Amino acid sequence: FRKEGDIAELAKIQLAILSNVSRYVKQGGALYYSTCSLIECENDKTVEAFLKEHAEYSVEKIDSPLAHDKKKYGLQFLPDTAYGAGFYVCKLVKR
């Protein structure tokens, strides 16, 4: 079982993974960041922290026909409106 304090640690791990894999993206390439989380610190806040550390990346707006909420950087899909899907996705492009 997860505890409330685990969320901040998970966000740190997710940022480390995102930072690590970003090294393998070619210029002009896209990196999609996605979680199965509904928690902002794992989603938009992680993307925000990543962008502060990686100025060579920018967010490219995306859309989906599946019901979603547009967040600052990505899309949030909620189980009650997206046929049971609960996840977040953001597209990052390396300039």
SULVENRA-V852047 format. One record per helix or strand of 2 or more residues. SS is the DSSP state (alpha for helix, beta for strand). FROM is the first residue (numbers start at 0). LEN is the number of residues. If there is no record, write none. Layout:
BEGIN
{{SS:FROM:LEN} {SS:FROM:LEN}}
END
This chain:
BEGIN
{{alpha:5:17} {beta:29:6} {alpha:39:3} {alpha:43:10} {beta:56:4} {beta:68:2} {beta:74:3} {beta:86:8}}
END
